[in-house]
Amino acid sequence: MKPFQFKEFEVHQDKTAMKIGTDAVVLGAWSSVEHFPDTILDIGSGTGVLGLMLAQRCDALTIDAIEIEDNAYEQTVENFERSDWADRLFCYHTSFLDFTEEMTAEDEKYDLIISNPPFYTDTFQTENEARNKARFTSSLTFEELLKGVSELVTDQGVFCTIIPFKEEEDFIKLAKNYNLQLNKICRVRGNATSEVKRSLLSFSFQDKAVIEEELIIEKERHQYTDAYINLTKDFYLKM
């Protein structure tokens, strides 16, 4: 399998069960770095693409990732080491729960936390265990994710994620239990007539007026909208 070629880096994905998709690229491009984060954490790195995108977008000195699945962990490390930003990128081979415990004990926190979390419910489990780990909430529930984020994000920090639109309302409610307030939301449609498929969400401990946006990806098959091109043009080769 050929590596996925971006403008400033390439991502090998022959070892990991979950390949690069639109969700990850949209999240990596949309997440705010306007608060100039010094420390960034990607929960469930897969190929490492989110860490690489954020290394390209900002000057954060520390960009950590965590990945529990063996092959995906190896793939992330490999992709980090091949990039121009290897000195700023590091991946931990551990579960999010263990990582949170360790970092909390050391009082380590992050200015930006980002996650493209597993979100298919258990009824769709497949025979492929690596793919299950990457895709199913049984390996990391939304509750565990939000609890950990609330312990690891700095007071002025930001948490960005992408989830299925149908989970949006419950996820926002759950986040409030951990004092994480929704600041920004972008609902994603494949095209103008298709239903909303994904919700990009940005949280912090700050209670602000919520900024609501919509992103439509295609005008017609393989004809991308200006909004999608503007969002992703720094990354995709053909944008």
C-alpha positions as CSV (number, residue, x, y, z in Angstrom):
1,M,0.0,0.0,0.0
2,K,1.4,3.4,-1.0
3,P,1.7,6.1,1.7
4,F,-0.8,8.8,1.7
5,Q,1.0,11.9,0.5
6,F,0.1,15.3,2.0
7,K,1.8,18.6,1.0
8,E,4.4,18.6,3.8
9,F,4.4,15.0,5.1
10,E,3.5,11.5,4.1
11,V,1.6,8.9,6.2
12,H,2.2,5.2,5.9
13,Q,-0.9,3.2,6.8
14,D,-0.1,-0.3,5.9
15,K,0.0,-1.5,9.5
16,T,-3.0,0.2,11.0
17,A,-6.6,-1.1,10.8
18,M,-8.1,2.4,10.4
19,K,-7.0,4.3,7.3
20,I,-6.9,8.0,6.8
21,G,-10.4,9.4,6.1
22,T,-12.1,12.7,5.8
23,D,-13.0,12.8,9.5
24,A,-9.4,13.0,10.6
25,V,-8.4,15.6,8.0
26,V,-11.3,17.8,8.7
27,L,-10.7,17.6,12.4
28,G,-7.0,18.3,12.1
29,A,-7.7,21.3,9.9
30,W,-10.6,22.7,11.8
31,S,-9.3,22.5,15.4
32,S,-8.4,25.9,16.8
33,V,-4.7,26.8,17.4
34,E,-5.6,30.5,17.9
35,H,-4.7,30.2,21.6
36,F,-1.1,29.3,20.6
37,P,-0.9,25.9,22.4
38,D,2.5,24.9,23.7
39,T,1.4,21.3,24.5
40,I,-0.9,19.2,22.4
41,L,-2.3,15.7,23.0
42,D,-3.9,13.4,20.4
43,I,-6.0,10.5,22.0
44,G,-6.0,7.4,19.8
45,S,-3.5,8.4,17.1
46,G,-4.1,5.6,14.5
47,T,-1.6,6.6,11.8
48,G,-0.5,9.8,13.7
49,V,-2.1,12.1,11.1
50,L,-3.6,14.5,13.6
51,G,-0.3,15.0,15.4
52,L,1.4,15.7,12.0
53,M,-1.3,18.1,10.9
54,L,-1.0,20.1,14.1
55,A,2.8,20.1,13.9
56,Q,2.5,21.7,10.5
57,R,-0.1,24.2,11.7
58,C,1.5,25.5,14.9
59,D,4.8,25.8,16.8
60,A,3.7,23.7,19.9
61,L,6.9,22.4,21.5
62,T,5.3,19.2,22.7
63,I,2.9,17.1,20.6
64,D,2.1,13.8,22.3
65,A,-0.1,11.0,21.0
66,I,-1.4,7.9,22.7
67,E,-2.3,4.6,21.0
68,I,-3.2,1.3,22.6
69,E,-3.2,-0.9,19.6
70,D,0.2,-2.4,18.8
71,N,0.4,-2.0,15.0
72,A,-1.2,1.5,15.1
73,Y,1.3,2.6,17.7
74,E,4.2,1.3,15.6
75,Q,2.7,3.1,12.6
76,T,2.4,6.4,14.4
77,V,6.0,6.2,15.7
78,E,7.2,5.5,12.2
79,N,5.3,8.4,10.6
80,F,6.4,10.8,13.3
81,E,10.1,9.8,12.9
82,R,9.9,10.2,9.1
83,S,8.5,13.8,9.4
84,D,10.2,17.1,9.6
85,W,8.9,17.6,13.1
86,A,10.2,14.4,14.7
87,D,11.7,16.4,17.6
88,R,8.3,17.7,18.7
89,L,6.3,14.5,18.2
90,F,6.1,11.6,20.7
91,C,3.7,8.6,21.0
92,Y,2.9,6.6,24.1
93,H,1.9,3.0,23.9
94,T,-0.8,2.8,26.5
95,S,-4.4,3.1,27.3
96,F,-6.0,6.5,27.8
97,L,-7.0,5.6,31.4
98,D,-3.5,4.6,32.4
99,F,-2.0,7.7,30.7
100,T,-4.5,10.0,32.4
101,E,-3.6,8.5,35.8
102,E,0.1,8.9,35.2
103,M,-0.1,12.5,33.9
104,T,-2.4,13.6,36.7
105,A,0.0,12.2,39.2
106,E,2.8,14.3,37.6
107,D,0.5,17.3,37.2
108,E,1.1,17.4,33.4
109,K,-1.6,19.1,31.3
110,Y,-2.2,20.1,27.7
111,D,-3.3,23.3,26.0
112,L,-5.0,21.5,23.2
113,I,-6.5,18.0,23.3
114,I,-7.7,16.4,20.1
115,S,-9.4,13.1,19.4
116,N,-11.1,11.3,16.5
117,P,-12.6,8.7,18.9
118,P,-14.0,5.2,18.3
119,F,-17.7,5.6,17.9
120,Y,-19.4,2.5,16.4
121,T,-21.5,0.7,19.0
122,D,-20.8,-2.9,19.9
123,T,-23.6,-4.3,17.7
124,F,-21.4,-3.8,14.6
125,Q,-18.3,-5.5,15.9
126,T,-16.2,-7.3,13.3
127,E,-13.8,-10.3,13.6
128,N,-10.9,-7.9,13.2
129,E,-9.8,-7.0,16.8
130,A,-7.5,-4.1,15.7
131,R,-10.3,-2.5,13.7
132,N,-12.7,-3.0,16.6
133,K,-10.4,-1.2,19.0
134,A,-10.1,1.7,16.6
135,R,-13.8,1.9,15.8
136,F,-15.8,0.8,18.8
137,T,-16.7,2.7,21.9
138,S,-16.1,-0.4,24.1
139,S,-12.4,0.4,24.0
140,L,-13.0,3.9,25.2
141,T,-16.4,5.2,26.1
142,F,-17.4,8.9,25.6
143,E,-17.7,9.1,29.4
144,E,-14.1,7.9,29.9
145,L,-12.9,10.2,27.2
146,L,-14.5,13.3,28.6
147,K,-13.6,12.5,32.2
148,G,-9.9,12.1,31.2
149,V,-9.9,15.3,29.0
150,S,-11.3,17.3,31.9
151,E,-8.4,16.1,34.1
152,L,-5.7,16.8,31.4
153,V,-6.7,20.0,29.7
154,T,-5.3,23.3,31.1
155,D,-7.7,26.0,32.6
156,Q,-7.5,28.0,29.3
157,G,-7.1,24.9,27.1
158,V,-9.3,23.5,24.3
159,F,-10.7,20.1,23.5
160,C,-11.7,19.3,19.9
161,T,-13.3,16.2,18.6
162,I,-15.5,14.8,15.8
163,I,-18.5,12.5,16.4
164,P,-21.6,11.2,14.6
165,F,-24.2,13.9,14.5
166,K,-26.7,11.6,16.2
167,E,-24.5,11.5,19.3
168,E,-24.1,15.3,19.4
169,E,-26.8,16.1,22.0
170,D,-25.8,13.4,24.5
171,F,-22.1,14.1,24.1
172,I,-22.6,17.8,24.9
173,K,-24.7,17.0,27.9
174,L,-22.1,14.5,29.1
175,A,-19.3,17.1,28.7
176,K,-21.2,19.5,31.0
177,N,-20.9,17.0,33.8
178,Y,-17.2,17.6,33.6
179,N,-17.5,21.4,33.3
180,L,-16.6,21.2,29.6
181,Q,-18.6,23.9,27.8
182,L,-19.3,23.8,24.1
183,N,-17.8,26.9,22.4
184,K,-17.9,26.0,18.8
185,I,-19.7,23.5,16.6
186,C,-19.5,22.7,12.9
187,R,-22.0,20.2,11.4
188,V,-20.7,18.3,8.3
189,R,-22.7,17.2,5.3
190,G,-21.4,15.2,2.3
191,N,-23.3,17.5,0.0
192,A,-26.1,20.2,0.1
193,T,-28.9,17.7,0.0
194,S,-27.5,14.9,2.2
195,E,-28.2,14.8,5.9
196,V,-25.7,16.0,8.6
197,K,-23.3,13.1,9.2
198,R,-20.7,14.5,11.6
199,S,-20.4,17.1,14.3
200,L,-17.1,18.9,15.0
201,L,-17.1,20.1,18.5
202,S,-14.8,22.4,20.5
203,F,-15.0,22.6,24.3
204,S,-13.2,24.5,27.1
205,F,-13.9,25.4,30.7
206,Q,-14.9,28.9,29.5
207,D,-18.7,29.5,29.1
208,K,-19.0,31.6,25.9
209,A,-21.6,32.1,23.2
210,V,-21.6,29.1,21.0
211,I,-20.4,29.6,17.4
212,E,-22.3,27.4,15.0
213,E,-21.2,26.6,11.5
214,E,-21.9,24.1,8.7
215,L,-19.5,22.5,6.3
216,I,-20.6,20.9,3.0
217,I,-17.9,18.8,1.5
218,E,-18.9,18.3,-2.1
219,K,-21.0,20.2,-4.7
220,E,-21.2,17.0,-6.7
221,R,-19.1,13.8,-6.8
222,H,-15.4,14.8,-6.5
223,Q,-16.3,18.5,-7.0
224,Y,-15.4,20.1,-3.7
225,T,-17.0,23.2,-2.2
226,D,-14.9,26.3,-1.7
227,A,-15.3,26.0,2.1
228,Y,-13.9,22.5,2.1
229,I,-11.0,23.5,-0.3
230,N,-10.1,26.5,2.0
231,L,-10.2,24.3,5.1
232,T,-8.0,21.5,3.7
233,K,-5.8,23.2,1.0
234,D,-2.7,23.4,3.2
235,F,-2.7,19.6,3.4
236,Y,-4.2,17.9,0.3
237,L,-1.9,17.8,-2.7
238,K,-4.6,18.4,-5.2
239,M,-6.5,21.2,-3.4
